[in-house]
Amino acid sequence: MSVGIRHDDLRRRNRAMVIAAVRRAGQPSRTEIAATTGLSHSTISAISSDLIGEGILTESKPSEAGSLKRGRPQVGLSL
């Protein structure tokens, strides 16, 4: 019989993956974290919102250097 992973354990592991990705990359965007961890964009958004609310992560302002790109500017996350 196979034992599945509990939801709380999975969430804790995913949070640790996000924090580790931010620690390694400095100020990665949510898109960069998703690419690094393999987690979905919605999972990254939910986890990062929780971590920002808890004061663990902060958002940096979008860089001016990328202002010529189309679409919404990427916001970096930092510890």
C-alpha positions, 0 to 999 in steps of 0.5 A: 500500500502506497502512502500519499503525501499530506497536503500540509507537508507538500505546502511546507516543502513548496514554501521551502523550495520558494525560499531557497530559490529566492535565496539562491537567485537574489531577487528573482521574479515569480516567473523565474521562481516557477522555472527554477522550481517547476511549480506552477505560476498559481502556486508561486503566487499563492505561496509568495503572497503568504510569505509577503504577508508574513514578512518573510519576503518583500517585493522590489519595484520593477526595474526601469531597464526592462521598461521597453519590454511588452506586458506587465513588468516583472517584480522581484522578490527578496528575503 
